[in-house]
Amino acid sequence: MEEEAKMEMANKAHEEIPGNPSTATSSKIKLNDRSNGKSLRVLTEEDWDFWIHNGYIVIKNAIPKEQAKATADFIWEFDEKDPNDSNTWYAPARAEMKMKELTGTGMVEVYNHQHLWNNRQMPKVYDAFVDVWGTEKLWVTIDRANLNFPLPPGVEKKGFIHWDYDPETRPQNVQGVLALADQTDENMGGFQCIPWLYRNYDTWKLTQPKDRDHFQPDLEGLEDKIVKVKMEAGDLLIFNSTEPHGIRPNKSKNKVRIAQYISMMPAEEENDELRQWRINSWKNRVAPEGYAFPGDPRHWERDKYGTAELTDLGQKLLGLKNW
């Protein structure tokens, strides 16, 4: 019982903040500054310059399009929605979201299915994260998917911009999102961010009140600086955790944004509690707990599906094998 209690504690550091609890909030290892002299695996020099300047980068065709489609088809099935019948799209949420700005943004509470692990253990996805971290020893986040539907007629919703980690704490972390369907129409929802604020945070904060919200910036005067990132199925977007970001509202007539959240950070092989929590999550299909993660009250993952099969790379990315 003591072991179980310890494992639960390993996942509780995120009760008050949005960030994903399957890895630590920040790494002791700093993000890659290229001082290790290693050549890049996936990013070009042009990509690298863009990444450093803007705080995000899109890696084209990180997974094959067929694999993106197979994952998307599974997510529709898991969420009990029909891509060809919009009457199924607007069922009430199964669980209440503590983090209110995520309400109605289409989070799908699935974390450990084979399709999700297939994408996590794709060598190109891994290599892209090796590039931004500068180390091969990484753990992947155990995170969920997103089906962002068009707003129903008469419903007005603004997108949101936030941070998952207080930028004052200078988190050494990145986050990522994998497009499972084309998101080339900027009206259809999807990722948005403010690279200007990422670059100018230190001077911007001096213009803000002392009691400002450290997780949600006041967007007054920043509206024209919001970048709506377009992606195609199979593309991976990686962004620095100090990048203010969010989901824009889906104002299209009938297009659905489909995505999987994937990130990696340096493995913490000495953190046995977190490692055991991760292995248990994969093995027994247990969702993370936290401020932004309500889980699936149907327990479908646990009851309907088996444990995902992992490649050698996947076992290391989980923590089942040491690097």
Buried (B, 14 or more C-beta within 10 A) or exposed (E): EEEEEEBEEBBEBBEEBBBBBBBBBBBEBEBBEEEEEEEBBBBEEEBBEBBBEBBBBBBEEBBEBEBBBBBBBBBBEBBEBEBEEBEBBEEEEEEEBBBEBBEBBBBBBBBBBBBBBBBBBBEBBBBBBBBBBBBBBBBBBBBBBBBBBBBEEEEEBEBBBBBBBBBEBEBBBBBBBBBBBBBEBBBBBBBBBBBBBBBEBEEBBEEEEEEEEBBBBEBEEBEEBBBBBBBBBBBBBBBBBBBBBBBBBBBBEEBBBBBBBBBBBBBBBEBBBBBBBBBBBBEEBBBBBBBBBBBBEBEBBEEEBEEBEBBEBBBBBBBBEEE
